[in-house]
Amino acid sequence: MSTALDSMDSLLFSLSRAFCSPFSVFLQIQGCVICLLLALGWLMAAYVRNREIKRIKNSMKAGNSLAFLYQDINELEHSRQAKLPRVSVVMPLKGFGEHNLHNWRSQITSLYGGPLEFLFVLESTEDPAYHAVSRLLSMHQDHVEAKVVIAGLATTCSQKIHNQLIGVEKMHKDTKYVLFLDDDVSLHPGTIGALTAEMEKNPEIFIQTGYPLDLPSGTLGSYCIYEYHMPCSMGFATGGTTFFLWGGCMMMHADDFRQDRYGVVSGLRDGGYSDDMTLAALAGAHKRLITSPPVAVFPHPLATDLSFGRYWNYLRKQTFVLESYISKVNWIMNKALFAVHCYLSWGFVAPYIMAVIHITSALRIYIKGYNQLEDTTFASSGMSLVILLATCTFIELLSMWNLTRREVTLCNLLSPEAPRLSLAPYNWGLIFIAMLVDNFLYPISAFRSHFSQSINWSGIRYHLRNGKVFKIERRNDMVPAKTDLGGKHLYGKKGALQKASFLSSLGRNFAHWRQPKKFDV
């Protein structure tokens, strides 16, 4: 027993010495730099959100009790409201879950003063969402212009894109702007008005977008989702121009679709998998403007039973979008993003693994009373690196907390009638664990997506070739019990499969990867 412990100590001290080599020290300092850069990005994003908070509060103090709708209360005059353009809101639906009714109500009860229609687009009447949304609309039929549209099955692109394009075809002939929303977005009363005002102010805007504020439900999977979205949030909190685009909220010119400007219709219809990645690529190729107003942040409650396996499925779909592209330049940019993200993810995790070795080595020296100068020197150096990493991690988490606090405050101001959001439920210990888990798994998921070239999205398997969807499979055995984030039932209990473990999911994915492809290459 003593010999085994001595061997383990010897291995531990060897690793500790190795992790004090110049290259290892570089990796650990690099991890600290990544933490500080994230903290800086979140600090700047918090500044933009806080500036908007101050604007709303100052306007309220000046007597504008409706500052959450308009900065200038004169905008509410009937003469100005009567001139507002028509907006069509297109919402592709899939399944029905615990938060859908609340989200739909927040959308159809918008306080936009101009002509407004809502198109809820479904694959078929067999979708559980069909009866739920039909009942909701029947309750508001005298106050809301809305209808349910049955799109049928997609054959050339993803089902979501197919539903969006069918919704565009069915929109009113006088519609000036079309707003695409995900059905898991909770809208603020003034969101549509704020987006429309920006479009009217600057006709050069190609797309306006926003970003969700995840509300974790307490499970590790939900915190991994929150942590995955947070680095991207800084790209949407610019208060203006951005290169980022989120498919959950996109306002565009309706005529861009009517006339297929810049290939928006053909680019999406002919093999499109991801709506936001495709449109962002088109915007870049044609040098079109994407903006994200500071008020475009939306509460996004995550399912209370969001398991780790469902988080993994979501991560798989997110990394898979980098395999879709519309041009050679787009392919190069996606591969560059793939490489950089994978490098930074594991570059973020590696220092924490080294820190565990340094701490364990120092504890063994302290417990056993070793006094060899070489071992104690390396242990001391290693603990110095651990303290540096811990300090940078604290700064990073503090900056993340600050941005989340600002966004929670902003959402409460923008939706004064809604239940108050709070930071109290956030578990920052789990958030730290989620940071390590998510960054460790991202490269694994990305490589898995690269080699498979196929993905199961809500019971539909899409196969890519040359960056575009070329084959779509639908089988009952591919239908999951629930969707990943919202926990929505897709086809009721009859179509639900038994809950599988995360390891079982990985096993099935690996088996599918190793199977010979049965389609033409």
ZIHUJO-V654625 format. One record per residue. N is the residue number from 1. RES is the residue in three letters. PSI is psi as a letter, one per 20 degrees, with the letter a starting at -180 (999 if undefined). Layout:
N,RES,PSI ; N,RES,PSI
This chain:
1,MET,g ; 2,SER,g ; 3,THR,g ; 4,ALA,g ; 5,LEU,h ; 6,ASP,h ; 7,SER,g ; 8,MET,g ; 9,ASP,g ; 10,SER,g ; 11,LEU,g ; 12,LEU,g ; 13,PHE,h ; 14,SER,g ; 15,LEU,g ; 16,SER,g ; 17,ARG,g ; 18,ALA,h ; 19,PHE,j ; 20,CYS,j ; 21,SER,q ; 22,PRO,g ; 23,PHE,g ; 24,SER,h ; 25,VAL,h ; 26,PHE,g ; 27,LEU,h ; 28,GLN,h ; 29,ILE,h ; 30,GLN,g ; 31,GLY,h ; 32,CYS,g ; 33,VAL,g ; 34,ILE,g ; 35,CYS,g ; 36,LEU,h ; 37,LEU,g ; 38,LEU,g ; 39,ALA,g ; 40,LEU,g ; 41,GLY,g ; 42,TRP,h ; 43,LEU,g ; 44,MET,h ; 45,ALA,g ; 46,ALA,h ; 47,TYR,g ; 48,VAL,g ; 49,ARG,g ; 50,ASN,h ; 51,ARG,h ; 52,GLU,h ; 53,ILE,g ; 54,LYS,h ; 55,ARG,g ; 56,ILE,g ; 57,LYS,g ; 58,ASN,h ; 59,SER,h ; 60,MET,g ; 61,LYS,h ; 62,ALA,j ; 63,GLY,i ; 64,ASN,n ; 65,SER,i ; 66,LEU,k ; 67,ALA,h ; 68,PHE,i ; 69,LEU,g ; 70,TYR,p ; 71,GLN,h ; 72,ASP,o ; 73,ILE,i ; 74,ASN,i ; 75,GLU,i ; 76,LEU,i ; 77,GLU,q ; 78,HIS,h ; 79,SER,h ; 80,ARG,h ; 81,GLN,h ; 82,ALA,h ; 83,LYS,i ; 84,LEU,q ; 85,PRO,r ; 86,ARG,p ; 87,VAL,p ; 88,SER,p ; 89,VAL,p ; 90,VAL,p ; 91,MET,o ; 92,PRO,p ; 93,LEU,q ; 94,LYS,o ; 95,GLY,r ; 96,PHE,p ; 97,GLY,a ; 98,GLU,h ; 99,HIS,i ; 100,ASN,g ; 101,LEU,g ; 102,HIS,g ; 103,ASN,g ; 104,TRP,g ; 105,ARG,g ; 106,SER,h ; 107,GLN,g ; 108,ILE,i ; 109,THR,k ; 110,SER,q ; 111,LEU,k ; 112,TYR,p ; 113,GLY,i ; 114,GLY,r ; 115,PRO,p ; 116,LEU,p ; 117,GLU,q ; 118,PHE,p ; 119,LEU,o ; 120,PHE,o ; 121,VAL,p ; 122,LEU,q ; 123,GLU,g ; 124,SER,r ; 125,THR,i ; 126,GLU,i ; 127,ASP,p ; 128,PRO,h ; 129,ALA,h ; 130,TYR,g ; 131,HIS,h ; 132,ALA,g ; 133,VAL,h ; 134,SER,g ; 135,ARG,g ; 136,LEU,g ; 137,LEU,h ; 138,SER,h ; 139,MET,h ; 140,HIS,j ; 141,GLN,h ; 142,ASP,i ; 143,HIS,i ; 144,VAL,p ; 145,GLU,o ; 146,ALA,q ; 147,LYS,q ; 148,VAL,p ; 149,VAL,p ; 150,ILE,o ; 151,ALA,h ; 152,GLY,a ; 153,LEU,q ; 154,ALA,q ; 155,THR,h ; 156,THR,i ; 157,CYS,a ; 158,SER,q ; 159,GLN,h ; 160,LYS,g ; 161,ILE,g ; 162,HIS,g ; 163,ASN,g ; 164,GLN,g ; 165,LEU,h ; 166,ILE,h ; 167,GLY,g ; 168,VAL,h ; 169,GLU,h ; 170,LYS,i ; 171,MET,r ; 172,HIS,q ; 173,LYS,h ; 174,ASP,j ; 175,THR,p ; 176,LYS,h ; 177,TYR,q ; 178,VAL,p ; 179,LEU,o ; 180,PHE,p ; 181,LEU,q ; 182,ASP,q ; 183,ASP,i ; 184,ASP,j ; 185,VAL,p ; 186,SER,o ; 187,LEU,q ; 188,HIS,q ; 189,PRO,h ; 190,GLY,j ; 191,THR,g ; 192,ILE,g ; 193,GLY,g ; 194,ALA,g ; 195,LEU,g ; 196,THR,g ; 197,ALA,g ; 198,GLU,h ; 199,MET,h ; 200,GLU,h ; 201,LYS,h ; 202,ASN,n ; 203,PRO,i ; 204,GLU,i ; 205,ILE,p ; 206,PHE,g ; 207,ILE,p ; 208,GLN,q ; 209,THR,r ; 210,GLY,a ; 211,TYR,q ; 212,PRO,q ; 213,LEU,o ; 214,ASP,p ; 215,LEU,n ; 216,PRO,q ; 217,SER,i ; 218,GLY,i ; 219,THR,q ; 220,LEU,h ; 221,GLY,g ; 222,SER,h ; 223,TYR,h ; 224,CYS,h ; 225,ILE,g ; 226,TYR,g ; 227,GLU,h ; 228,TYR,h ; 229,HIS,h ; 230,MET,g ; 231,PRO,h ; 232,CYS,h ; 233,SER,h ; 234,MET,h ; 235,GLY,i ; 236,PHE,i ; 237,ALA,l ; 238,THR,i ; 239,GLY,j ; 240,GLY,c ; 241,THR,p ; 242,THR,r ; 243,PHE,i ; 244,PHE,q ; 245,LEU,p ; 246,TRP,p ; 247,GLY,i ; 248,GLY,i ; 249,CYS,o ; 250,MET,o ; 251,MET,p ; 252,MET,r ; 253,HIS,p ; 254,ALA,h ; 255,ASP,h ; 256,ASP,h ; 257,PHE,h ; 258,ARG,h ; 259,GLN,j ; 260,ASP,l ; 261,ARG,p ; 262,TYR,j ; 263,GLY,k ; 264,VAL,h ; 265,VAL,g ; 266,SER,h ; 267,GLY,h ; 268,LEU,g ; 269,ARG,h ; 270,ASP,m ; 271,GLY,j ; 272,GLY,p ; 273,TYR,g ; 274,SER,p ; 275,ASP,g ; 276,ASP,h ; 277,MET,h ; 278,THR,g ; 279,LEU,h ; 280,ALA,h ; 281,ALA,g ; 282,LEU,h ; 283,ALA,g ; 284,GLY,g ; 285,ALA,h ; 286,HIS,j ; 287,LYS,l ; 288,ARG,q ; 289,LEU,p ; 290,ILE,p ; 291,THR,q ; 292,SER,o ; 293,PRO,q ; 294,PRO,i ; 295,VAL,i ; 296,ALA,m ; 297,VAL,p ; 298,PHE,p ; 299,PRO,p ; 300,HIS,n ; 301,PRO,p ; 302,LEU,q ; 303,ALA,q ; 304,THR,h ; 305,ASP,k ; 306,LEU,o ; 307,SER,r ; 308,PHE,h ; 309,GLY,h ; 310,ARG,h ; 311,TYR,g ; 312,TRP,g ; 313,ASN,g ; 314,TYR,g ; 315,LEU,h ; 316,ARG,g ; 317,LYS,h ; 318,GLN,g ; 319,THR,h ; 320,PHE,h ; 321,VAL,h ; 322,LEU,i ; 323,GLU,i ; 324,SER,q ; 325,TYR,r ; 326,ILE,i ; 327,SER,r ; 328,LYS,g ; 329,VAL,g ; 330,ASN,h ; 331,TRP,g ; 332,ILE,g ; 333,MET,h ; 334,ASN,g ; 335,LYS,h ; 336,ALA,g ; 337,LEU,g ; 338,PHE,g ; 339,ALA,g ; 340,VAL,g ; 341,HIS,g ; 342,CYS,g ; 343,TYR,g ; 344,LEU,h ; 345,SER,g ; 346,TRP,h ; 347,GLY,h ; 348,PHE,h ; 349,VAL,h ; 350,ALA,g ; 351,PRO,h ; 352,TYR,h ; 353,ILE,g ; 354,MET,h ; 355,ALA,h ; 356,VAL,g ; 357,ILE,g ; 358,HIS,g ; 359,ILE,g ; 360,THR,g ; 361,SER,g ; 362,ALA,h ; 363,LEU,g ; 364,ARG,g ; 365,ILE,g ; 366,TYR,g ; 367,ILE,g ; 368,LYS,i ; 369,GLY,k ; 370,TYR,q ; 371,ASN,j ; 372,GLN,p ; 373,LEU,g ; 374,GLU,g ; 375,ASP,g ; 376,THR,h ; 377,THR,g ; 378,PHE,h ; 379,ALA,g ; 380,SER,g ; 381,SER,g ; 382,GLY,g ; 383,MET,h ; 384,SER,g ; 385,LEU,h ; 386,VAL,g ; 387,ILE,g ; 388,LEU,g ; 389,LEU,g ; 390,ALA,h ; 391,THR,g ; 392,CYS,h ; 393,THR,g ; 394,PHE,g ; 395,ILE,g ; 396,GLU,g ; 397,LEU,h ; 398,LEU,g ; 399,SER,h ; 400,MET,g ; 401,TRP,g ; 402,ASN,g ; 403,LEU,g ; 404,THR,g ; 405,ARG,g ; 406,ARG,g ; 407,GLU,h ; 408,VAL,g ; 409,THR,g ; 410,LEU,g ; 411,CYS,h ; 412,ASN,h ; 413,LEU,h ; 414,LEU,h ; 415,SER,m ; 416,PRO,h ; 417,GLU,i ; 418,ALA,q ; 419,PRO,p ; 420,ARG,p ; 421,LEU,q ; 422,SER,q ; 423,LEU,i ; 424,ALA,g ; 425,PRO,i ; 426,TYR,p ; 427,ASN,o ; 428,TRP,i ; 429,GLY,g ; 430,LEU,h ; 431,ILE,g ; 432,PHE,g ; 433,ILE,g ; 434,ALA,h ; 435,MET,g ; 436,LEU,g ; 437,VAL,g ; 438,ASP,g ; 439,ASN,h ; 440,PHE,g ; 441,LEU,h ; 442,TYR,g ; 443,PRO,h ; 444,ILE,g ; 445,SER,g ; 446,ALA,g ; 447,PHE,h ; 448,ARG,g ; 449,SER,g ; 450,HIS,g ; 451,PHE,h ; 452,SER,g ; 453,GLN,k ; 454,SER,q ; 455,ILE,q ; 456,ASN,o ; 457,TRP,o ; 458,SER,l ; 459,GLY,j ; 460,ILE,p ; 461,ARG,p ; 462,TYR,p ; 463,HIS,p ; 464,LEU,q ; 465,ARG,p ; 466,ASN,k ; 467,GLY,j ; 468,LYS,q ; 469,VAL,p ; 470,PHE,i ; 471,LYS,p ; 472,ILE,p ; 473,GLU,p ; 474,ARG,o ; 475,ARG,q ; 476,ASN,h ; 477,ASP,i ; 478,MET,i ; 479,VAL,o ; 480,PRO,r ; 481,ALA,h ; 482,LYS,q ; 483,THR,r ; 484,ASP,g ; 485,LEU,g ; 486,GLY,i ; 487,GLY,k ; 488,LYS,p ; 489,HIS,p ; 490,LEU,g ; 491,TYR,k ; 492,GLY,a ; 493,LYS,h ; 494,LYS,h ; 495,GLY,i ; 496,ALA,q ; 497,LEU,r ; 498,GLN,q ; 499,LYS,p ; 500,ALA,q ; 501,SER,r ; 502,PHE,g ; 503,LEU,h ; 504,SER,h ; 505,SER,g ; 506,LEU,h ; 507,GLY,g ; 508,ARG,g ; 509,ASN,g ; 510,PHE,g ; 511,ALA,g ; 512,HIS,h ; 513,TRP,g ; 514,ARG,i ; 515,GLN,q ; 516,PRO,q ; 517,LYS,p ; 518,LYS,j ; 519,PHE,r ; 520,ASP,q ; 521,VAL,999
